[in-house]
Structure formats: C-alpha cells, structure tokens
Amino acid sequence: MATERNPENTRNRILHAAFKEMHRHGYQGLRIDAVLKETGLKKGALYHHFTGKQALGYAVLEELIQKRVAELWITPLDDYDDPIAGIKSIFTTAGESWGDTFFSLGCPLNNLAQEMSPIDEGFRTSIESFMSYWKKEIVEALTRGQNNGVVKKDINLNETAQFIITVAEGAFAQAKISQDKEVFFKCGQQLNRYLDTLTS
C-alpha cells in the first residue's frame, strides 16, 4: 500500500517538533536530528519545506509562537468594550491556559527575544514588529475605552500599553526564574491594582 502524503501535515509536524526543541533548549540548542527523530521523517522531507535551521526557526516564531500569543493576548481584546476588564481577564486566562511545564520553561516569545535579538537580525526584527503590533492593539483597545467613558483621558496610551506588555512578559520571566507559576499570578494581582488607576 502506498504511503499517503500530506505535505501540510508533514510541515506542521516539523514545526511542532521544532517548537518543542526550541522551547526546551533554545534556538541555538535546536538540533535537526532531534526534530527528525520526533517526527520520524527523513532529512529530505524537512528540507523540502525549510531551507535550513534558520528558516525553520523563523517559521516556528511567526507561525506558532506569535500566532499563539496573538490568540491569547491580542484577539480577545476585541470582545471588550471595557479594555481594563478585558486585560485583567486575558491575563488570568492566559496564565491558566498553560501547565507547569510551560511556566518552568518560560514564555517562548520572551525566551527567543532574550536569546536571539542580540545575535540574529531576522529574529530581532520579527519580534520587534510583533511587539509593535501588540502595543498598537492595546492602544486601540484603550482608546475605545476612553471613547466609552471607562478609561481616563489623560493617560499616555503608548507608554501604558508598553508597560502592560512588559508586566506580562516579565511575569512569565519571574515565574521561570523561581520555577513557580504562582509568581505569575501575583504579578497579575499587582497589574490589576495599576489598571484600576486607569478607570475613569
């Protein structure tokens, strides 16, 4: 019987196996042979979809990591007329959606930012662009809140959005350092106190 071929499924298997390796070992610790062992594929199958390790790493960042961050942290903002309530809820939901292993390994976006931004311009610019998009979406949500009369008019929207992202990523980093996911939620409690000062 001929083996069924599904190029899209094969590509996704490679991406997810590479993500697991990168999350645990970093991009620099990513080994192609480990990805092949995880997927049961030959080198030819991998190089049919990706020109090399760098292209694979970029695809993991843009197609898996950034997409997941957007699904958890950005897209849900559209559902809230009150962005303060939305950000509080999103922070909690994002934290609860990850298991202990995730917290012990850290946020994969933040991990890559710390590891690769100083040494690889492709990673740096991709992450910078995504962070700018994240900030823009928070600014738009806060602006909507101002128009709805639930957010103060006199706040600096760009600085506020930047601070919220910094707290979110910093909370994951602190949880990773302490190997305790409760640290993330304690940071969230302090973020909530700050957010309360933004309500009109």
N, C-alpha and C positions, 0 to 999 in steps of 0.2 A: 504494500500500500504506500502510495506517495505521501511524503510529509506535507501537511498543509502549511502554506506560507502566508504569514500575515505581517507585512512589513511594519505597519503601525504598531501592532502589538509587540513586535520584536524591539522596536525603538523605545517603546515605553518601558519594557523590561530592563533594557540597558540603562535608561535614565534613572529608574527607581533603585537599581542595584548600585549605580554610581553615587546617588544621593546618600544611601546608607553608608557607603565607604567614606564619602566626604564629611558627613555629619560626625562620624566616629573618629576619623583620622585627619581631617582637614583636606583641602585640595592637594597640598604638597604630599600628603600621605596616601593619596588615591593611587591605587595600583590597578592597571588594566587587567592583569591576570586574575585579581580578586573579583572584578566585575564579571569576567568571563566564567569563572568558577561558579559564581552566584547564579548566573543566567543559564549556564550550560551551553553557551554559544561559542563559536569559533571566532578567531580574530577577524576573519573576513566579514562576518556578519556585523561586527561592531564598526569596522572601518568603512563598511558600506553606508552607514548612517552618520558617522562622525569622522572628520579628517584626522583627528588625533585627540590626545588627552585634553588640550586646551579647549577645543571646540566642544567636547563633552562636558567639561566643567562649566562653560558659558551656558550651555543648554540646560543643565541642571539648575543653575542660578535663575535663569529667566523663565523657564517653563514649569519648574516645580516650586522652587523656593519663593520667588517673587509672586507667583500666582497664588500660592497658599497664603502668604502674608496679606495679599490684597483681599482674598476671600474672607479672612478672619478679621482684619483690622480696618479695611477701607470700604469695601462694597456695602457692609451693613449700615454705614453712616447714612446712606440714602433713605433708610427706613425711619429716621427720627427727625421730627420737627424740632425737638429739643436735643441739640447735639451734646449737651452736658450729660444728660441721662444716657444718651447713646454711647458716648465714650466710656462711661462707667460700666455699662452693661457689656460692651465689647471687650474691655479689659478682663472682666471676670470670665466671660465666655471663652476667650482665647486661652486663658490660664487653665480652665477646666477641660479644654479640648485636648491637652497634651498630658501624657503619662509621665511617670517618674523618670523614665529613661531620657525623654526629651529634655527635661529640666537639668538632668545631670550632664548632658552633652551640650546644652546651650542652644540659643536661637541660631539656626544655620545661617540666616542672613547676617547677623551680627558677627558670627564666627568668621565668615568669609570677608566681611569688611575689615576686621582686625588683621586677619592673616594676609590677605592679598592686595588690599588697597595700596600699601607702600611699594609693592614689587610688580604689579601687573596692571597696566593702564586699562585693559579691557574690563577686568573685574571692577576696578575703581569707578570707571565712568558709568558702567551699568548700574552699580549700586547707588551712585550719586544721583543718577537720573530717576531711579525708582524712589529714592528718599524724597526727591523734589516733588514727584507725583503724589506721594503720601502726604507731604506737608500741604500741597495745594488742595487736596481733597478735604483735609481738616479745616483749612482756611475757609473753603466754600461752605462747609457744614456750620462753622461758627458764624459766618456771615448770614446764613439762613436763620440761625438762632437769633441774631441781632434783629433781623427783619421781623421775626416772630415775637420779639419783645422778651425773650428768655435769656439773652446773653448781653452783658454790659456793652455799651457802645464805645467806651474809652479804652479798651484793651488793644494792645498791639497783636494783631491776628497772626502775623508771620512768626513772631517770637513765641507766642503762646503755642502755636502748632508745633514748632520746633521743640519746645520744652516737653510737650506731651509725648512726642516720638522718643525723645531722649529718655524719659522716665520708663517708657515701655521697654525699650531695648536695654536700658540699664538694669531694670528689674530682672530680666532674664539673665543678664551677666552676673548679677549678685547671687541669684539662685544657683547658677552653675558653680560659682566660686565656693559657696557654702554647701553645695550639694543638698540643698533643702528648698523644695518648691514653695514652702510657706513664706519664705523671704519675698518671693514674687508677689504674693497676695498682701503682705504687709506694706510693700511699696505701693500697691494699688490703693490701700486704705489712705495713705498719705496723699496720693494723687487725687483721690476723691475730695479730700479736705481742700486741696488747692482749687479743684474745679468748682467747688461750692462758692468760692470767692468770685467767680466769673458770672454768676447768675444775677440777673437784674431784678 
